[in-house]
Amino acid sequence: MKPRLYLKTGDKVAHIRFSAWGNGKVVEEKHSSLAGGFCMVRILFDDGVMRSFINDLDNECCCYYAGMRIT
Protein backbone atom coordinates (compact mmCIF):
# COMPACT_ATOMS: atom_id res chain seq x y z
CA MET A 1 0.00 0.00 0.00
CA LYS A 2 1.46 3.34 -1.07
CA PRO A 3 1.47 6.30 1.32
CA ARG A 4 -0.78 9.27 0.62
CA LEU A 5 1.70 12.14 0.47
CA TYR A 6 0.60 15.67 1.34
CA LEU A 7 3.64 17.82 0.50
CA LYS A 8 6.26 17.68 -2.23
CA THR A 9 9.60 19.42 -2.73
CA GLY A 10 9.13 23.09 -3.59
CA ASP A 11 5.75 23.55 -1.89
CA LYS A 12 5.36 26.77 0.08
CA VAL A 13 3.72 26.27 3.46
CA ALA A 14 2.74 27.95 6.72
CA HIS A 15 1.83 26.53 10.12
CA ILE A 16 -1.56 27.70 11.40
CA ARG A 17 -0.51 27.61 15.08
CA PHE A 18 3.10 28.82 14.86
CA SER A 19 2.96 31.99 12.77
CA ALA A 20 6.20 33.19 14.40
CA TRP A 21 8.04 30.60 12.26
CA GLY A 22 7.02 32.56 9.16
CA ASN A 23 6.46 30.89 5.81
CA GLY A 24 8.36 27.79 4.83
CA LYS A 25 9.48 25.90 1.75
CA VAL A 26 9.76 22.13 1.46
CA VAL A 27 13.43 21.48 0.67
CA GLU A 28 13.58 17.69 1.04
CA GLU A 29 11.19 14.76 0.80
CA LYS A 30 12.01 11.20 1.82
CA HIS A 31 9.88 8.11 1.91
CA SER A 32 10.58 4.50 2.67
CA SER A 33 10.14 1.81 0.04
CA LEU A 34 9.25 -0.65 2.81
CA ALA A 35 5.64 -1.22 3.77
CA GLY A 36 4.83 0.77 6.91
CA GLY A 37 7.92 3.01 6.58
CA PHE A 38 7.83 6.72 7.37
CA CYS A 39 7.42 9.53 4.85
CA MET A 40 9.16 12.69 5.96
CA VAL A 41 9.61 16.25 4.70
CA ARG A 42 12.10 18.89 5.78
CA ILE A 43 10.91 22.48 5.68
CA LEU A 44 13.06 25.60 5.91
CA PHE A 45 11.14 28.43 7.59
CA ASP A 46 11.69 32.19 7.46
CA ASP A 47 13.07 32.09 11.02
CA GLY A 48 16.05 30.13 9.64
CA VAL A 49 15.19 26.82 11.31
CA MET A 50 14.73 23.61 9.31
CA ARG A 51 12.04 21.38 10.77
CA SER A 52 11.04 17.80 9.90
CA PHE A 53 7.49 16.49 9.69
CA ILE A 54 5.68 13.25 8.85
CA ASN A 55 4.18 13.53 5.36
CA ASP A 56 1.71 10.61 5.14
CA LEU A 57 -1.99 11.50 5.29
CA ASP A 58 -2.74 7.98 6.56
CA ASN A 59 -0.63 8.68 9.67
CA GLU A 60 -2.44 10.49 12.51
CA CYS A 61 0.75 12.53 13.10
CA CYS A 62 0.86 13.87 9.52
CA CYS A 63 1.93 17.50 9.22
CA TYR A 64 -1.51 18.36 7.76
CA TYR A 65 -3.29 17.25 10.94
CA ALA A 66 -0.68 19.11 13.01
CA GLY A 67 -1.52 22.41 11.27
CA MET A 68 0.72 22.68 8.21
CA ARG A 69 -1.03 24.25 5.21
CA ILE A 70 0.06 24.89 1.62
CA THR A 71 0.02 28.63 0.84
N, CA, C and O of each residue as an XYZ file, in Angstrom:
284
protein
N       0.841     -1.182      0.000
C       0.000      0.000      0.000
C       0.884      1.242      0.000
O       1.754      1.389      0.858
N       0.664      2.127     -0.952
C       1.464      3.344     -1.074
C       0.968      4.408     -0.095
O      -0.227      4.495      0.185
N       1.892      5.209      0.420
C       1.473      6.299      1.315
C       0.752      7.396      0.535
O       0.987      7.580     -0.660
N      -0.116      8.110      1.216
C      -0.783      9.266      0.618
C      -0.008     10.501      1.036
O      -0.174     10.992      2.153
N       0.834     11.007      0.152
C       1.702     12.135      0.470
C       0.923     13.441      0.391
O       0.054     13.616     -0.464
N       1.253     14.357      1.306
C       0.598     15.671      1.344
C       1.470     16.724      0.662
O       0.984     17.463     -0.194
N       2.744     16.800      1.028
C       3.638     17.823      0.504
C       4.651     17.225     -0.455
O       4.954     16.033     -0.399
N       5.179     18.084     -1.351
C       6.260     17.677     -2.228
C       7.309     18.787     -2.248
O       7.027     19.922     -1.865
N       8.501     18.459     -2.691
C       9.598     19.418     -2.733
C       9.181     20.658     -3.519
O       8.617     20.558     -4.609
N       9.464     21.817     -2.955
C       9.134     23.088     -3.594
C       7.856     23.727     -3.102
O       7.637     24.915     -3.341
N       7.000     22.975     -2.418
C       5.751     23.547     -1.893
C       6.055     24.635     -0.873
O       6.985     24.515     -0.076
N       5.261     25.696     -0.910
C       5.358     26.767      0.081
C       4.258     26.535      1.103
O       3.106     26.278      0.753
N       4.636     26.632      2.382
C       3.716     26.268      3.457
C       3.754     27.290      4.592
O       4.637     28.145      4.655
N       2.778     27.176      5.480
C       2.737     27.950      6.718
C       2.076     27.069      7.773
O       1.257     26.209      7.449
N       2.435     27.288      9.030
C       1.827     26.532     10.120
C       0.769     27.412     10.762
O       1.044     28.560     11.113
N      -0.451     26.877     10.919
C      -1.563     27.699     11.405
C      -1.433     28.057     12.882
O      -2.056     29.021     13.327
N      -0.646     27.313     13.655
C      -0.507     27.607     15.080
C       0.816     28.285     15.449
O       0.944     28.834     16.543
N       1.788     28.249     14.553
C       3.101     28.823     14.857
C       3.470     29.867     13.810
O       4.424     29.684     13.053
N       2.725     30.943     13.769
C       2.959     31.985     12.772
C       4.315     32.666     12.955
O       4.836     33.262     12.012
N       4.894     32.586     14.156
C       6.204     33.186     14.404
C       7.307     32.518     13.576
O       8.363     33.111     13.355
N       7.062     31.284     13.120
C       8.042     30.604     12.263
C       8.131     31.275     10.905
O       9.153     31.166     10.229
N       7.081     31.966     10.498
C       7.023     32.555      9.161
C       6.616     31.500      8.144
O       6.179     30.407      8.505
N       6.766     31.839      6.876
C       6.456     30.890      5.810
C       7.611     29.925      5.648
O       8.734     30.205      6.069
N       7.331     28.793      5.037
C       8.360     27.791      4.831
C       8.315     27.243      3.424
O       7.344     27.433      2.690
N       9.394     26.555      3.059
C       9.485     25.905      1.754
C      10.003     24.493      1.969
O      10.989     24.286      2.677
N       9.336     23.521      1.354
C       9.764     22.127      1.455
C      11.051     21.980      0.646
O      11.063     22.207     -0.564
N      12.138     21.597      1.331
C      13.434     21.476      0.667
C      13.859     20.024      0.478
O      14.778     19.747     -0.293
N      13.204     19.096      1.170
C      13.579     17.691      1.043
C      12.377     16.808      1.343
O      11.582     17.094      2.239
N      12.263     15.740      0.583
C      11.193     14.765      0.799
C      11.828     13.381      0.769
O      12.595     13.061     -0.139
N      11.506     12.566      1.763
C      12.012     11.196      1.818
C      10.866     10.270      2.161
O      10.012     10.596      2.985
N      10.854      9.114      1.524
C       9.878      8.110      1.912
C      10.482      6.727      1.742
O      11.290      6.474      0.848
N      10.064      5.857      2.620
C      10.582      4.496      2.665
C       9.931      3.655      1.583
O       8.753      3.829      1.270
N      10.705      2.746      1.015
C      10.144      1.813      0.039
C       9.572      0.574      0.730
O       8.955     -0.273      0.083
N       9.777      0.471      2.043
C       9.248     -0.650      2.809
C       7.827     -0.355      3.271
O       7.490      0.783      3.601
N       7.009     -1.382      3.290
C       5.639     -1.217      3.768
C       5.654     -0.763      5.222
O       6.351     -1.355      6.046
N       4.904      0.265      5.543
C       4.833      0.773      6.906
C       5.931      1.751      7.262
O       5.981      2.233      8.394
N       6.822      2.061      6.314
C       7.915      3.010      6.584
C       7.420      4.442      6.621
O       6.351      4.754      6.095
N       8.200      5.309      7.242
C       7.832      6.723      7.374
C       8.041      7.500      6.077
O       8.888      7.152      5.255
N       7.256      8.548      5.915
C       7.417      9.534      4.852
C       7.663     10.859      5.559
O       6.842     11.302      6.363
N       8.775     11.479      5.263
C       9.156     12.695      5.964
C       9.407     13.837      4.978
O       9.773     13.605      3.826
N       9.210     15.062      5.440
C       9.615     16.250      4.698
C      10.411     17.141      5.633
O      10.190     17.167      6.844
N      11.345     17.871      5.037
C      12.101     18.888      5.778
C      11.726     20.229      5.189
O      11.735     20.424      3.974
N      11.393     21.161      6.091
C      10.909     22.478      5.678
C      11.795     23.542      6.295
O      12.047     23.539      7.500
N      12.268     24.461      5.447
C      13.058     25.599      5.911
C      12.120     26.784      6.054
O      11.489     27.216      5.089
N      12.037     27.309      7.287
C      11.138     28.427      7.587
C      11.887     29.756      7.566
O      13.116     29.795      7.615
N      11.120     30.843      7.492
C      11.688     32.192      7.460
C      12.534     32.502      8.684
O      13.427     33.345      8.612
N      12.273     31.836      9.815
C      13.072     32.094     11.019
C      14.445     31.425     10.949
O      15.231     31.533     11.890
N      14.743     30.732      9.838
C      16.049     30.127      9.638
C      16.198     28.714     10.170
O      17.277     28.129     10.072
N      15.131     28.155     10.731
C      15.190     26.816     11.306
C      14.570     25.808     10.330
O      13.494     26.038      9.778
N      15.274     24.689     10.131
C      14.733     23.612      9.314
C      14.056     22.608     10.241
O      14.655     22.133     11.206
N      12.808     22.295      9.936
C      12.037     21.385     10.774
C      11.566     20.197      9.931
O      11.312     20.332      8.734
N      11.454     19.034     10.576
C      11.038     17.801      9.899
C       9.643     17.397     10.353
O       9.286     17.550     11.521
N       8.861     16.878      9.413
C       7.491     16.486      9.689
C       7.163     15.187      8.975
O       7.764     14.864      7.950
N       6.210     14.445      9.516
C       5.679     13.252      8.850
C       4.760     13.723      7.723
O       3.981     14.660      7.897
N       4.860     13.062      6.561
C       4.178     13.529      5.358
C       3.208     12.490      4.788
O       3.001     12.461      3.575
N       2.620     11.655      5.609
C       1.710     10.608      5.143
C       0.320     10.874      5.708
O       0.118     10.807      6.920
N      -0.632     11.173      4.840
C      -1.990     11.498      5.292
C      -2.677     10.344      6.011
O      -3.666     10.563      6.711
N      -2.177      9.121      5.854
C      -2.744      7.979      6.564
C      -2.198      7.858      7.992
O      -2.667      7.024      8.768
N      -1.220      8.680      8.333
C      -0.628      8.676      9.671
C      -1.287      9.794     10.487
O      -1.368     10.932     10.024
N      -1.754      9.479     11.686
C      -2.442     10.492     12.507
C      -1.525     11.638     12.919
O      -2.010     12.673     13.377
N      -0.220     11.479     12.770
C       0.747     12.531     13.104
C       1.199     13.316     11.873
O       2.182     14.054     11.941
N       0.503     13.167     10.762
C       0.859     13.869      9.523
C       0.894     15.377      9.767
O       0.134     15.906     10.577
N       1.789     16.057      9.052
C       1.927     17.505      9.222
C       0.623     18.245      8.916
O       0.388     19.312      9.483
N      -0.222     17.717      8.046
C      -1.505     18.361      7.763
C      -2.370     18.420      9.011
O      -2.948     19.462      9.320
N      -2.462     17.305      9.732
C      -3.290     17.254     10.937
C      -2.669     18.066     12.072
O      -3.367     18.463     13.005
N      -1.359     18.313     11.995
C      -0.676     19.114     13.006
C      -0.793     20.613     12.733
O      -0.428     21.423     13.585
N      -1.299     20.995     11.549
C      -1.524     22.409     11.273
C      -0.744     22.990     10.106
O      -0.790     24.202      9.893
N      -0.039     22.181      9.350
C       0.720     22.677      8.207
C      -0.220     22.842      7.008
O      -0.973     21.927      6.678
N      -0.174     23.995      6.367
C      -1.035     24.250      5.207
C      -0.210     24.793      4.041
O       0.732     25.562      4.234
N      -0.581     24.380      2.832
C       0.061     24.894      1.616
C      -0.463     26.303      1.395
O      -1.664     26.548      1.508
N       0.439     27.234      1.077
C       0.025     28.634      0.843
C       0.071     28.968     -0.628
O      -0.242     30.093     -1.016
